[in-house]
Amino acid sequence: MKTNLKKLAADLNFEPLSGINLPDRIPQSAYVSDLLSDVIGKAQPGMLWITSQVHKNIVAVASLKELSAIIVVNEREIDDEVVKHADEEGVVILSSHLPAFETAGKLYVYLNQAE
């Protein structure tokens, strides 16, 4: 059975920063990139996006691509303005204390076990 964002965040110790009212989204897989143009060109709807970017343009890209959530890695701080914008756009942002490589690895194992 597929898992929702709320369970995924709790199980993997990701901190929800925005979109707390949207926990029923079902993540399909993940995409890792810090290049916005790369995400626009390659990410698919429903994916989780792993990035270290924290500026407001990540919200626009996630919304455009209909991603399940953004996972910001390396304990990067996100301005309240970006979080507010994400909430307004219905974009979920989760925070991981791990680097991108470890976050992606944990997600890979977790999502494949959930099937």
DRENSEBA-714775 format. One record per residue (C-alpha): x, y, z; residue in three letters. Coordinates in Angstrom, 2 decimals. Layout:
! residues N
REC        px        py        pz   type
REC         X         Y         Z    ala
...
***
This chain:
! residues 115
REC        px        py        pz   type
REC      0.00      0.00      0.00    met
REC      1.26      3.46     -0.88    lys
REC      2.01      5.87      1.95    thr
REC      0.87      9.46      2.34    asn
REC      3.03     12.48      3.14    leu
REC      2.00     12.64      6.77    lys
REC      3.12      9.06      7.45    lys
REC      6.25      9.44      5.33    leu
REC      7.28     12.62      7.19    ala
REC      6.71     10.98     10.57    ala
REC      8.49      7.74      9.66    asp
REC     11.54      9.47      8.14    leu
REC     11.70     12.31     10.67    asn
REC     11.08     15.11      8.14    phe
REC      9.77     18.33      9.64    glu
REC      6.65     19.73      7.91    pro
REC      7.11     23.45      7.21    leu
REC      4.18     24.19      4.89    ser
REC      1.12     22.48      3.50    gly
REC      0.37     20.81      6.79    ile
REC     -3.28     20.55      5.73    asn
REC     -2.35     18.49      2.65    leu
REC     -1.07     15.24      4.23    pro
REC     -3.08     12.84      2.06    asp
REC     -0.94     13.29     -1.03    arg
REC      0.63     10.03     -2.15    ile
REC      4.25     10.45     -3.27    pro
REC      5.05      8.47     -6.41    gln
REC      8.85      8.69     -6.42    ser
REC     11.50     11.37     -6.00    ala
REC     13.69     13.66     -8.07    tyr
REC     16.95     15.17     -6.84    val
REC     18.23     18.43     -8.31    ser
REC     19.16     21.97     -7.39    asp
REC     18.70     23.27    -10.94    leu
REC     15.20     24.64    -11.36    leu
REC     15.29     24.20    -15.15    ser
REC     16.25     20.55    -14.67    asp
REC     13.29     19.98    -12.36    val
REC     10.95     21.72    -14.80    ile
REC     12.24     19.56    -17.64    gly
REC     12.45     16.16    -15.93    lys
REC     10.34     15.92    -12.75    ala
REC      6.92     14.31    -13.08    gln
REC      3.67     15.15    -11.26    pro
REC      3.40     13.42     -7.89    gly
REC      7.15     13.23     -7.30    met
REC      8.94     14.43     -4.20    leu
REC     11.65     17.00     -5.00    trp
REC     14.86     16.84     -2.96    ile
REC     16.83     20.10     -3.03    thr
REC     18.99     22.45     -1.02    ser
REC     17.39     25.49     -2.67    gln
REC     15.35     27.64     -0.28    val
REC     14.26     30.69     -2.30    his
REC     10.66     31.37     -3.32    lys
REC     11.10     30.09     -6.88    asn
REC     11.05     26.52     -5.58    ile
REC      7.38     27.04     -4.74    val
REC      6.59     28.11     -8.30    ala
REC      8.39     25.09     -9.76    val
REC      6.69     22.63     -7.38    ala
REC      3.30     24.13     -8.17    ser
REC      3.93     24.14    -11.93    leu
REC      5.03     20.49    -11.93    lys
REC      2.31     19.39     -9.45    glu
REC      4.88     17.77     -7.17    leu
REC      3.82     15.98     -3.99    ser
REC      6.29     17.95     -1.86    ala
REC      9.63     19.67     -1.69    ile
REC     12.14     18.17      0.73    ile
REC     14.78     20.70      1.69    val
REC     17.98     19.02      2.87    val
REC     20.98     19.87      5.04    asn
REC     18.88     21.66      7.67    glu
REC     18.70     24.72      5.40    arg
REC     16.69     27.58      6.89    glu
REC     13.66     28.74      4.91    ile
REC     12.33     32.28      5.27    asp
REC      8.84     32.66      6.68    asp
REC      7.88     34.48      3.46    glu
REC      8.69     31.38      1.39    val
REC      6.72     29.14      3.77    val
REC      3.75     31.53      3.62    lys
REC      3.90     31.58     -0.18    his
REC      4.01     27.77     -0.23    ala
REC      0.92     27.57      1.98    asp
REC     -0.90     30.01     -0.31    glu
REC      0.01     27.89     -3.37    glu
REC     -0.79     24.53     -1.73    gly
REC      2.84     23.39     -1.85    val
REC      4.13     21.07      0.86    val
REC      7.65     21.75      2.13    ile
REC      9.36     19.24      4.39    leu
REC     12.76     19.68      6.01    ser
REC     15.39     16.94      6.30    ser
REC     18.41     17.25      8.56    his
REC     20.30     14.87      6.26    leu
REC     22.26     15.61      3.08    pro
REC     20.57     15.00     -0.29    ala
REC     22.34     11.66     -0.84    phe
REC     21.17     10.17      2.47    glu
REC     17.67     11.66      2.13    thr
REC     17.31     10.15     -1.36    ala
REC     18.57      6.79     -0.13    gly
REC     16.12      6.67      2.76    lys
REC     13.27      7.68      0.44    leu
REC     14.23      5.05     -2.12    tyr
REC     14.13      2.29      0.47    val
REC     10.99      3.62      2.13    tyr
REC      8.96      4.11     -1.05    leu
REC      9.94      0.70     -2.41    asn
REC      8.95     -0.99      0.86    gln
REC      5.59      0.80      0.81    ala
REC      4.59     -0.86     -2.47    glu
***
